[in-house]
Amino acid sequence: MNTNQLSLLKDKGVTFLYDKGPNLLAAAAIMVVGFMLSNMVGRLLALWLDRRGFEPPLKLLVNRVARLAIIAMALMIAVGTVGIDITPVIALMGVAGVGIGLARVVVEPSTTTATFGRA
C-alpha cells in the first residue's frame, strides 16, 4: 500500500468513528448492562428455583434459557442502536415460532389436545 491509500483508509476510519462512535459506545453499554442483568436474574432465578425444590438439571435449563433470552434482547437492542434494521430478524423469529408450534401439533397431537381444550 502506498501513502495515498493509507491516508484514504485512515480518513475513512476516522469518519466512520466520528459518525458511528456514539452509537457504538451506546451499543457496548447496552450489552454490558444486558450481561449484568442476565447474571442478576440468573442468580435470583436459581435461588427461587432452589426454594421451590426443582431438580438440578431443570434448574440449569431454566436458568440458561432465561439468561440467553435476556442477552438476546440486549443484543437486538444494541444492534438496533448501531443503526442496523432488526425488523426482518424479529419477523423471522415470529415465523420460526409459528413453524415450531405447528410442528409440535403435528408431531405430538396427544399433548396439544389438552392445550386447545379438545376431548
N, C-alpha and C positions, 0 to 999 in steps of 0.2 A: 504494500500500500504506500502510496506517496502522501506527501503532506497535505495536499488538497483533499484527498479522500478522508484522511484522518480528521481534518478540520471540519469537513462536512458532517462526518459521523458525530463528532463532539457537539456541533451546533444542534443537530437533530436530537441528541440525547439531552442536552440542556433544555431545549424547547419542550420535549416530552415531559421532563421532570417539572418544568415550570407550569405546564398545563395540567398534568395529572398528579403532581406531587401531593397536594392536599387530599385528593380523593384516595390516593394510595395509602397515605397515613391514616385516614379515617377507616379504610377497609382493614388495615392492620390492627387498629384499635378495636374494631368490631370483632375481629377474630380472637383477640386476646380476651375480651370480655366474654365471648362465647365459650372459650375453653374454661375460663374461670367459673362461669355459670354452670357449665356441664359438670365440672368437678364438684361444685357445691351441691347441685341437685343429686348427683350420684351418691354422695355421702349421706344426704338426708334420706334418699330413697332406700339405701342399704339399711339405715337404722330403722326405718319404718317397716321394711320387709322382715328384718330380724324380729321385731316385736310381734309381727303377725305370724311368725313361725313358718315361713316359706322354706322350701328345700334350697340348699346352696346352688344347684345348677339353675333353678328357676330365678333365684335372686340375681345371679350373674347375668342371665339372659335379659331380664327386665332392666337391670341397671345399664347394661351396654346399649340396649335399644334406646332407652331414654337419653343417654349421653350422646349417642350418634344422632338422634333426631335434633337435639339442641345444636350440635356442631353443624349439622346440615343446614339448619335455619340460619345460623350465623354466617355460614359460607354463602348462602343465597343473598343475604342482606349485603354482605361485603362485596360480592360480585356486582350487585346492582348499584352499589355506591361508586364503584370504579367507573361505571358507565356502560356495562355490558347488559344487553336486554335479556332478562331471565324469563320473560313470558313464555317462550316456546318450551323451556325446560319445565316450568310449572305445569303447562298443558300436557307435556309428555308424561309427567308423573301422575297426573289425573287419569290419563288414558291407560297407563300401566296398572293403576289401582283398579279401574273398571275391568280390565282384562283379567287380572288376578282374581277378582271377585267372581267373574263369570266362569273362570276355570275351576274355581272351588265348587261352584254349583254343579258343574258337570262331573267333576271327579268325586265329590263327596255329597251325593244327594241326600243321604240319610241325616247328615248333620245340618243341612240347610233347611229341612222341612220344619224343624223346631224353631229356627231363626225366623222364618217367614210366617209361622203360626199355622201351617197346614197340618192336617192329621194324616 
